[in-house]
Amino acid sequence: MRIKTQRLVKVFGLITKVDSLNRRELFSSFGASLKGEAQKINTTFLRPPYFKDEALFLKECLACENRCDTVCEEDIIKISKDGSPYIVFGTKGCTFCDECAIVCESGVLDVKYKQNINASIVINKSKCFSWNHTMCFSCKDPCLDNAIDFQAMFMPLINDKCTSCGFCISRCPADAIDIKVIKNDS
């Protein structure tokens, strides 16, 4: 459910612009503030899957009109304060539609550099309902790449077909799918 208001909300000392967050993101940010995790600066971003050189984001994207975020059919591309695009898996994932790369005039994103998203996705066994003997296929059902295998009946594992598209992340009712950005050292 997308929150449509254009006001600021202050909860637990955290001021958040609510028109840019869905309910899950909003309440997750409040939980993070209680744990002292709020307002950490993210220096490594989850990038669209069409780049060759991470350094080009800072060099070229600042002067760009940021059209890549407007053409994303899943609305997962956001623009950081430095002007560069990054991906947020709130409620959807990447379909690898190529649209962000096609509109990129600076060449930072290019279809010829299409790759898996720069992330590692892992199922947290201690949080996962299935690993704790409650039948759940919430992560497997939306997976476009058939990248989740179940050993026996209750043990889901991510296989090598995973493109890190992110569709499984928002579907997990236990928030048991962890994503780690892999730094590209190009």
Secondary structure, 3 states (H helix, E strand, C coil): CECCCCCEEEECCEEEEHHHCEHHHHHHHHHHHHCCCCCCCCCCCCCCCCECCCHHHHHHHHHCCCCHHHHCCCCCEEECCCCCEEECCCCCCCCCCCHHHHHCCCCCECHHHCCCCCEEEEECCCCCCHHHCCCCCCCCCCCCCCCEEEECCCEEEECCCCCCCCHHHHHCCCCCEEEEECCCCC
